[in-house]
Amino acid sequence: MHRYAYVSSGLAQHRIEEALALLREAGYDGVALTLDHIHFDPQAPRLRARAERLGALLDEHGLARVVETDSRYLLDRHRADYPSLLDDGRQRRLELLRRAVDVAAALGAPVVSLRSGAVSRALDPVSAWTLLMDGIERVLARAERVGVTIGLEPEGGMLVERLDDFEMLARRLGDPPGLGLTLDLGHCAAVEPGPVSESRIRSSAAASARARTPARRFSRTMAIALSTRSRTIWSTSRPT
């Protein structure tokens, strides 16, 4: 069954209440909530209470939900995606991801999506993979306690860039059941050496897949929800 959701950052000029109403009116089934200063600030006080209120509002609209952590300047106003799990200051990223898991639990969201981060020139590959594995294990431990799945998204220019990278990481971690794949099919077209089959996606424990489709004035990322390992995970759409 395919169900469609929308990334909240695509409605950054709307209050979250208005954004959710628009999505329901447009026929979407869910929302991927981007943690940022616009719709839900993960660094503001009363995190759980705010998340529970938002969860109740999502329930009123009949919208399912997942949590996105890819707001680019949330942790540093000068550098995008900094610090990552691979950088000095990685504890700030870990704390954000722990908070994201707590938000997901309070919202009733089954998935938190994240990316590996890019490797700096000063970091050798062995150290980079060691740091990433340590960070993912720490986040998985928090997520497992509250029943949340972590969806890791490969992206060009990052340590986990392709499906092969994700599969290698999963093997090194012992294929933990709480680790899934968030897959942007547009990224696949850019970095994968060839076409990616649906069976390959499913075998990689896909948490969600996004497919870029042309529209008259813009392209839109539409989400294709997949059921894998008895988990139904949401895929999302966003304007580009």
N, C-alpha and C positions, 0 to 999 in steps of 0.2 A: 504494500500500500504506500503510495506516495502522498506525503503531506507537505505543505509549504509554509515556510516561516520567513521572517524578514529581520535583518540586523537593525537594531535600534539606532545605530549611528547614522543610518540613512535618513533619519527624521530628526536631525540635530536641531532644527529650528522650531520644533514642536515640543511643548511640555510632554512629559511621559504619559500623562492621562490622555492628552489629545492624540498622541502617537498611537497608543493602544486602541483607541476608538477608531482611528483611521484604518488600522490593520484589520480589525474585525469587520468594518464596513466593506473593505476591499476583498474580503473572503479568505484572508490568510488564517492558517490554523495555529500559528505560534509566533514567538519572537525570540531572537537571540539578543539578550541584553548585554550591551557593551558597557563595562564598568568604566565610567569616566566622570568628569565634573558636570556633565550636562544632565544625564538621566538618572544615574545612580553613582554617587561618589563613594568608593569603598574606603576612603580615608576619613570620612565625616563621622561624627559621633552617632551612637544608637544604631549601629549597623543592623543588628538582628531585628529590632522593632521596625525599622524602615523596610527591610526585606520582607517581613511578614505582611506589612501593609500592602506592599506592591504585589506580593503573591495573592492576596485576597482580591486585588483589583484585576489581576490576570484571570483569576477564577471567575469573576463576574463577567468578563468578556469571553470566557471559554477558550482562552489562549494557552497553549502549552509553552514551555520556556526552556532555554539553555542559557549559559553564561559565557560571554566572550571576554578575553583579557588582552585584546590587541589594540587598545587605545594607545597611540604611539608616543604621546608626550605626557602621559599621566605621572610618570616618576621623575622625569627630567624635562624641563621646559626648553632646553637647548638641543638635546640629542634624542632622536627618535629611537624607541624600543630599548632605551638604556635606563638602568642596567638590566641585562638579561641574566639568565642562570649561568652564563659563562664569564661574566664581568666582575671586576672589583665592585663591591657594593651589592653583590648578588643577594645578600640577605634582604634587601628591600624588595627585590622581585619575589623571593620566597614568601615574604610576609604578604605581599599582594595576592599571590596565588592561594595562600592559606585563607585569606579573607574572601577570595572568590569562592572557594569551597564552602565556607560558612554561609555566604550569600545564597549559593545554590541550594544548600540544605534548607535554609529558611524559606526560600521561594518555592521549593518543591521541584527544582530543576534537576534532571538526571545527569547532566553533562557540564563540565567546565572545559572550554577549549583554550589551548595555549600553543605557543611556538617555542622553538629551542633557543633562538637568538643566533646572531652572527659571531664568527670567531675573529677576534682581534689579531693583528699581525704579531703581537707579542706572545700569543698563546700557541703552543704546539698541539697537534691533533690529539695525542694521547691525553694530555691534560684537559683538553676541551671535552672529550667524551667522558672522562672521569667526572668532571664537574657536572655535566648534564645528567649522567646517571644518578649521581648523588642527589641532585635537585629533584629529579622526577621521582625518585624513591621517597623523598621527604614529602612531596605533595601527595603521592599515592597513599602514604600512610594516613595522612589527614583525611583524604577523600574516602578511604575504605571505612573509616570509623563512622561516617555519616551516610554511606551508601551512594556516593557520587562517583561517576566515571570521569576519567581524564581523557580528553580527546586531543592528541598531539597533531598539529597541522604542519606538514612539510611546506617550506616556502623557499623560493630561489634566493640564494645568497646567504642562507642560514646553514647551521651545522646539519640539521635534518632538512634536507632539500628535496629529496626524492623518496619514493616508496621503499627503495632498497635501504635507505638510511633508517627509515622508521622500522622496517622489519629487522634490521641488524640490532637496533637499540632494544626492541622488544625481546629478541632472543637473549641478548646480554643480561637483560633484567629478569629472565626466566619466564617470559610471556605472562606477566601478571594480568589477571582477569579484569582489573580495574583500569587498564590502559587500552584506549581505543584510538582510532585514526580519524582525524578531521581532514577531509580531502577536498581541495579546491580543484576542480577539473580544469579550470583556466591555468592554474599553476602547472598541472600535468602537461598541458600543451606546450608550456614554455620550457620545462626542464627535463621531462621524461624522454628517454631515447626512442620511444615508440608508443603506439596506442596502449591504453590501460583498459583491460577488460573488466566487466562487472564481477566476474569470478575472482580476478586478482584483488579487487577492492574488498570483496567479502572475505577472502582468505587472509587479508591483512587486518581483520577485525575492525572494519570501518565504523566509525562513530557517525560520520556524516559526509555527504558529498555535495559539491556545489558545481553547477554547470553554467557557464557563461552563454547567454543567448542574446542575439542582436535585437534591438528595438529600433523604432524610427529615429529617435534622437540620442539614445544612449543605450549602453548594454547593461544588462541586469543579471546578477548572480542568483540563480534559482536553486533551491535546495531539494535534494532527492533523499528522502528518509530511507534508511536501510534497517533491516532487522538482523542482528547478528549476535551469536552467543546468548540468545534469549533476551537481548536488549533491543528496544526500539529507541533509536537516537534520532534527534531532529537535525535536519539540514536546513540551511538558511539562504536568504537572498539579500543582496545589497546592491545599491547603485554604484556604477563605476564611471 
